Every structure is written in C-alpha cells, then in structure tokens.
Amino acid sequence: MTERARCLRANENSAEQRVWSLLRGRRLAGLKFRRQHVIGNYVADFVCLSARLVIEIDGDTHDEEAQVGDARRTEDIERAGFRVIRFWNQFVLTDRDGGVADTILEELRLHARPHPDPRP
C-alpha cells in the first residue's frame, strides 16, 4: 500500500493539486494534512490525523459501480474513526469563491475537539 500511495502522490490530477495547494504547509487552520495517506486497506487523498478528517476528490469517471465502492470505502474509513468529505473534480477546478476551503473549514469547526484543560 505504501508503494501505491507513493505512486499516487507522483501522479496526482489537477483537482488534487489544487486542493493540496490549499492544505500543504499548514495553510488551512494551521493543521497538518497529508496526501495519499494509507488508512487500513485504502489510500486517502488527503487526511488530517489530528482532526480525524479525510478529504476525497472524485473524478468524472465515477460511475454507479464506483460510487457503490466509494460508499463502502467511506464506511470503512469512518469505522476507523475518521470523518470523510468528498468533492467532485469539476467542483474543485471551477471553485472561484473558496467553496472548497470553506467546506473543509466548516467541517473542522463543527467537529473540533475541545482541548483538555491542563489545570489539575
């Protein structure tokens, strides 16, 4: 799986490149995201381990059969303790008003874990 993830990182599509430019270097909410990260039997497009958030970018070739597989994949990843949000390539590539970033930020805000109080 690690080799597959490495190959996917080297061959990302333009929608993935665009999302990665939003996430890399802690650019979004100061959180560290990884790309093409192995979770169980899957390689997630993007993941923030601390927020337990997976971001998937789906291409236009996702027919009905692929969508059934995506649903199963989402269930398995959620069982591993992550939340999953998905974007279509076309939405990412035509997003001019920050909808992708806003959606990710909203998901992070809605599910932010409170920091434990360090006081005894």
MODA-V15127 format. One record per helix or strand of 2 or more residues. SS is the DSSP state (alpha for helix, beta for strand). FROM is the first residue (numbers start at 1). LEN is the number of residues. Records with the same first field share a line. If there is no record, write none. Layout:
# MODA-V15127
SS = FROM-LEN, FROM-LEN
This chain:
# MODA-V15127
alpha = 2-9, 14-13, 64-16, 89-6, 99-12
beta = 34-6, 42-7, 53-6, 83-6
